[in-house]
Amino acid sequence: MITVRPVLEIPSRVGFDLWPISDAEPYTFLALDGHLASNEVGTAVMALAACNDIDPADDRPPRPDDLLGGFLHGLLTMDPLFAAGGLEVIDTDTGTRVVPGCCSGLEDRGDWWDVLDGGACAAWFGHDPSPSVELHGSVVRLTADSGADTSQWIDLPATELRLLLAGAEQDLVNFLELAAGWAAERLPDHSERVSHALVQALTLPPRN
């Protein structure tokens, strides 16, 4: 069976105590859906805030002095937002796993649709490893590391991949609903802005 899941890369959490998070290992991936525990949602929000935690160097307002407001500042003011991660594809029959590479973001997943719709013959999603997606007629090849001579790959019909990608989008919708409730409980003073930022970070614009 082939699965496609939206995932976030977990950054280092040393010293983080602004809200409860899980004990997920740094630089592993957390799959997003509507079934996460509260501390896993907290981990996802921490990850998104951390990868946008950049000191203002443009016309953004200055960083607040309080720890919570300061940590959330990039998430609430950056445009566009970066969501380190992407789509993870697993063939449970063979154990082949295609994961996002370094510098890949969930916001790049529209490139998968571009390949399926004929707008691009191939797409790459980061490096070390360097996963790629290529359309060959009615079949899509997902290569775990296009920079390796002996890389594994997954072949599947384009029609099946469309359904799997739609399922991944629904996982993100379900996660955003879950995260809105989490923000209302854990970050009541920032919940509306945090929920809006998560939607901005994780929702693809409509395809033409």
QUIJO-V621338 format. One record per run of one state. SS is the DSSP state (h for helix, s for strand, l for the rest). FROM is the first residue (numbers start at 1). TO is the last residue. If there is no record, write none. Layout:
SS;FROM;TO  SS;FROM;TO
//
This chain:
l;1;1  s;2;9  l;10;28  s;29;31  l;32;37  h;38;50  l;51;66  h;67;77  l;78;83  s;84;91  l;92;96  s;97;98  l;99;101  s;102;102  l;103;104  s;105;105  h;106;116  l;117;121  s;122;125  l;126;126  s;127;127  l;128;130  s;131;136  l;137;138  s;139;143  l;144;152  s;153;157  h;158;186  l;187;190  h;191;202  l;203;208
//
